[in-house]
Amino acid sequence: MTFPLNAPMFDLLVLSVIAEADTYGYQISQIIKRAANTKDSTLYPVLRRLQEQHFLETYDQQYQGRNRKYYTITEEGRRCQEELSREWERYKTIIDDIVKGGSEK
């Protein structure tokens, strides 16, 4: 994709993916790659920061004889995701209006 992801958009995408279902890092990165060509290593500092902000929690689960770390969204994380979603909708509406030739202020 041509448009880069900024930190709030990356947070929104990560929280939205995890809000749908508990998941692990590699799976999250593959979903986000649909929107931006990011490296897998970019994701882990974001996950760590969201954990430190109490938006995510983790748990381990066995998968093919190894532990896999899963991320789950907290209530606080869900509120943040909802607020970021509302902000994205407002922003997207303005951008769409401008791109489609609108002059609405």
C-alpha positions as CSV (number, residue, x, y, z in Angstrom):
1,M,0.0,0.0,0.0
2,T,1.1,3.6,-0.7
3,F,-0.1,5.1,2.6
4,P,2.0,4.5,5.7
5,L,0.6,3.6,9.1
6,N,1.0,6.0,11.9
7,A,1.1,4.9,15.5
8,P,-2.6,5.5,16.3
9,M,-3.7,3.7,13.1
10,F,-1.3,0.8,14.0
11,D,-2.9,0.7,17.5
12,L,-6.4,0.6,16.0
13,L,-5.5,-2.2,13.6
14,V,-3.9,-4.3,16.3
15,L,-6.6,-3.8,18.9
16,S,-9.3,-4.4,16.2
17,V,-7.7,-7.7,15.2
18,I,-7.5,-8.9,18.8
19,A,-11.0,-7.6,19.6
20,E,-12.3,-10.1,17.1
21,A,-10.5,-13.1,18.7
22,D,-7.5,-13.8,20.9
23,T,-4.6,-14.3,18.6
24,Y,-0.8,-14.6,18.5
25,G,1.8,-12.2,17.1
26,Y,2.5,-13.8,13.7
27,Q,-1.2,-14.1,12.9
28,I,-1.7,-10.4,13.8
29,S,1.2,-9.4,11.6
30,Q,-0.1,-11.3,8.6
31,I,-3.5,-9.6,8.9
32,I,-2.0,-6.2,9.2
33,K,0.2,-6.8,6.1
34,R,-3.0,-6.6,4.1
35,A,-3.0,-2.8,4.8
36,A,0.7,-2.1,5.0
37,N,4.0,-3.8,4.2
38,T,5.4,-3.8,7.7
39,K,8.1,-6.1,9.1
40,D,7.1,-8.6,11.7
41,S,9.6,-7.0,14.1
42,T,7.6,-3.7,14.0
43,L,4.6,-5.4,15.7
44,Y,6.2,-6.6,18.9
45,P,7.1,-3.2,20.4
46,V,3.5,-2.1,19.7
47,L,2.1,-5.2,21.4
48,R,4.5,-4.6,24.4
49,R,3.4,-0.9,24.6
50,L,-0.3,-1.8,24.4
51,Q,0.3,-4.3,27.2
52,E,2.0,-1.7,29.4
53,Q,-1.0,0.6,28.8
54,H,-3.2,-2.3,30.1
55,F,-5.0,-2.6,26.7
56,L,-3.9,-6.1,26.2
57,E,-3.1,-9.2,28.3
58,T,-1.3,-12.4,27.4
59,Y,-1.5,-16.1,28.1
60,D,0.4,-19.1,26.8
61,Q,-1.2,-22.0,25.0
62,Q,0.3,-25.2,23.8
63,Y,0.6,-25.6,20.0
64,Q,2.4,-28.5,18.4
65,G,4.4,-29.1,21.6
66,R,5.5,-25.5,22.1
67,N,4.0,-22.6,24.0
68,R,2.5,-19.9,21.9
69,K,1.8,-16.4,23.4
70,Y,-1.8,-15.2,22.7
71,Y,-3.0,-11.7,23.2
72,T,-6.4,-10.8,24.5
73,I,-8.0,-7.4,24.7
74,T,-9.0,-5.9,28.1
75,E,-12.1,-3.7,28.7
76,E,-9.8,-0.7,28.8
77,G,-8.4,-1.8,25.4
78,R,-11.8,-2.3,24.0
79,R,-12.7,1.3,25.0
80,C,-9.6,2.6,23.4
81,Q,-10.3,0.6,20.2
82,E,-13.9,2.0,20.1
83,E,-12.6,5.6,20.5
84,L,-10.0,5.1,17.8
85,S,-12.6,3.6,15.5
86,R,-14.9,6.6,16.0
87,E,-11.9,8.9,15.3
88,W,-11.0,6.9,12.2
89,E,-14.6,7.2,10.9
90,R,-14.6,11.0,11.3
91,Y,-11.2,11.2,9.6
92,K,-12.2,8.9,6.8
93,T,-15.4,10.9,6.1
94,I,-13.4,14.1,5.8
95,I,-10.8,12.5,3.5
96,D,-13.5,10.9,1.3
97,D,-15.2,14.3,1.0
98,I,-12.0,16.0,0.0
99,V,-11.1,13.3,-2.5
100,K,-14.5,13.3,-4.1
101,G,-14.3,17.1,-4.6
102,G,-16.3,18.2,-1.7
103,S,-15.8,21.6,-0.1
104,E,-17.8,20.9,3.1
105,K,-16.1,22.3,6.2
